[in-house]
Amino acid sequence: MKNSFIILAFLFCIILGCNTSKRPITNAGKSLPTQNDTIRIANDSLQYEVIIIDSGFSSWLATQAHSRGYHSQSYLETKNRIYVNEWNARVLQPQQYDPNLYEMTINYDSNIDYGYEVNYLIYNYMIYFQNAYKQNLYGNVPIR
């Protein structure tokens, strides 16, 4: 379970040095290395950074997740807003929800265009998290 908190770190690192510009991440500026179950996406100016560390997520993403482009960016953004809002509500209720799963709030600003790749990874991590830890953040959770 402690590894899940490290995973959450990616969500908190999503806006590392972010300002309010709406510049999306471009393909030229991002890297996607995977080693030791770590996925990192960043742009050249380091406005946004996502780091996902969870044993199993990399292989789940490669084998179970829908391919990139399956969902539109607006669909992913809508789902991410819902999931993040519920996540943050659970962080504030440690007596009701496991504080080992919901340790810190997520700073996801729906007014910022994080680009497709960032939203894709957040969405898929939320699906993975719900399935792996038997949680339901909102509605029917796609089982993969």
C-alpha positions as semicolon CSV with decimal commas, in nm:
position;residue;x (nm);y (nm);z (nm)
1;M;0,000;0,000;0,000
2;K;0,287;0,237;0,068
3;N;0,379;0,209;-0,302
4;S;0,040;0,352;-0,384
5;F;0,138;0,671;-0,202
6;I;0,445;0,702;-0,415
7;I;0,217;0,664;-0,712
8;L;0,013;0,950;-0,587
9;A;0,323;1,162;-0,604
10;F;0,282;1,178;-0,980
11;L;-0,044;1,358;-0,938
12;F;0,110;1,606;-0,701
13;C;0,402;1,663;-0,932
14;I;0,170;1,726;-1,225
15;I;0,206;2,099;-1,189
16;L;0,572;2,134;-1,112
17;G;0,659;2,495;-1,167
18;C;0,338;2,546;-1,359
19;N;0,207;2,887;-1,445
20;T;-0,136;2,971;-1,579
21;S;-0,047;2,953;-1,947
22;K;-0,243;2,705;-2,150
23;R;0,048;2,570;-2,350
24;P;-0,002;2,196;-2,405
25;I;0,278;1,944;-2,386
26;T;0,417;1,870;-2,729
27;N;0,560;1,546;-2,856
28;A;0,900;1,703;-2,908
29;G;0,923;1,811;-2,546
30;K;0,825;1,498;-2,363
31;S;0,999;1,182;-2,268
32;L;0,845;0,856;-2,164
33;P;1,113;0,638;-2,010
34;T;1,001;0,335;-1,818
35;Q;1,231;0,172;-1,570
36;N;1,150;0,009;-1,242
37;D;0,779;0,071;-1,302
38;T;0,828;0,447;-1,334
39;I;0,667;0,655;-1,606
40;R;0,772;1,017;-1,649
41;I;0,638;1,282;-1,883
42;A;0,779;1,632;-1,891
43;N;0,807;1,918;-2,135
44;D;1,120;2,118;-2,214
45;S;1,021;2,417;-2,005
46;L;0,919;2,189;-1,714
47;Q;0,580;2,355;-1,684
48;Y;0,420;2,017;-1,629
49;E;0,560;1,693;-1,502
50;V;0,390;1,366;-1,425
51;I;0,571;1,085;-1,247
52;I;0,393;0,758;-1,188
53;I;0,561;0,502;-0,966
54;D;0,362;0,187;-0,900
55;S;0,462;-0,172;-0,942
56;G;0,229;-0,307;-1,203
57;F;0,106;0,015;-1,360
58;S;0,353;0,013;-1,650
59;S;0,260;-0,338;-1,754
60;W;-0,111;-0,269;-1,697
61;L;-0,086;0,042;-1,914
62;A;0,086;-0,155;-2,190
63;T;-0,152;-0,450;-2,182
64;Q;-0,488;-0,342;-2,042
65;A;-0,546;0,027;-2,114
66;H;-0,722;0,151;-2,424
67;S;-0,475;0,278;-2,681
68;R;-0,395;0,646;-2,711
69;G;-0,660;0,817;-2,918
70;Y;-0,940;0,584;-2,808
71;H;-1,089;0,859;-2,590
72;S;-1,090;1,227;-2,678
73;Q;-0,896;1,474;-2,467
74;S;-1,221;1,637;-2,353
75;Y;-1,351;1,297;-2,235
76;L;-1,031;1,236;-2,038
77;E;-1,042;1,586;-1,887
78;T;-1,404;1,540;-1,779
79;K;-1,333;1,204;-1,617
80;N;-1,015;1,336;-1,452
81;R;-1,206;1,629;-1,297
82;I;-1,460;1,388;-1,150
83;Y;-1,199;1,141;-1,025
84;V;-0,972;1,409;-0,879
85;N;-1,262;1,583;-0,702
86;E;-1,367;1,257;-0,540
87;W;-1,006;1,170;-0,458
88;N;-0,956;1,504;-0,284
89;A;-1,283;1,463;-0,091
90;R;-1,158;1,126;0,036
91;V;-0,828;1,274;0,147
92;L;-1,026;1,504;0,376
93;Q;-1,212;1,209;0,533
94;P;-0,940;0,982;0,676
95;Q;-1,181;0,822;0,923
96;Q;-1,399;0,700;0,637
97;Y;-1,138;0,630;0,367
98;D;-0,803;0,457;0,405
99;P;-0,545;0,732;0,460
100;N;-0,282;0,495;0,323
101;L;-0,456;0,515;-0,014
102;Y;-0,563;0,879;-0,006
103;E;-0,271;1,054;0,153
104;M;-0,246;1,388;-0,028
105;T;-0,472;1,604;-0,240
106;I;-0,418;1,633;-0,613
107;N;-0,362;1,973;-0,769
108;Y;-0,541;1,936;-1,103
109;D;-0,662;2,263;-1,251
110;S;-0,931;2,214;-1,514
111;N;-0,850;2,558;-1,657
112;I;-0,504;2,441;-1,766
113;D;-0,453;2,247;-2,087
114;Y;-0,217;1,970;-1,980
115;G;-0,238;1,809;-2,319
116;Y;-0,352;1,466;-2,423
117;E;-0,067;1,256;-2,283
118;V;-0,089;1,392;-1,928
119;N;-0,467;1,347;-1,921
120;Y;-0,432;0,999;-2,073
121;L;-0,194;0,887;-1,799
122;I;-0,394;1,039;-1,515
123;Y;-0,715;0,881;-1,642
124;N;-0,555;0,542;-1,687
125;Y;-0,387;0,556;-1,350
126;M;-0,724;0,631;-1,191
127;I;-0,876;0,328;-1,367
128;Y;-0,580;0,113;-1,262
129;F;-0,598;0,242;-0,904
130;Q;-0,970;0,170;-0,874
131;N;-0,930;-0,184;-1,006
132;A;-0,607;-0,266;-0,820
133;Y;-0,722;-0,132;-0,483
134;K;-1,094;-0,216;-0,514
135;Q;-1,204;0,147;-0,499
136;N;-1,485;0,326;-0,680
137;L;-1,427;0,696;-0,726
138;Y;-1,731;0,756;-0,945
139;G;-1,983;0,550;-1,137
140;N;-1,898;0,227;-1,315
141;V;-1,528;0,155;-1,318
142;P;-1,407;0,003;-1,645
143;I;-1,263;-0,339;-1,564
144;R;-0,957;-0,421;-1,764
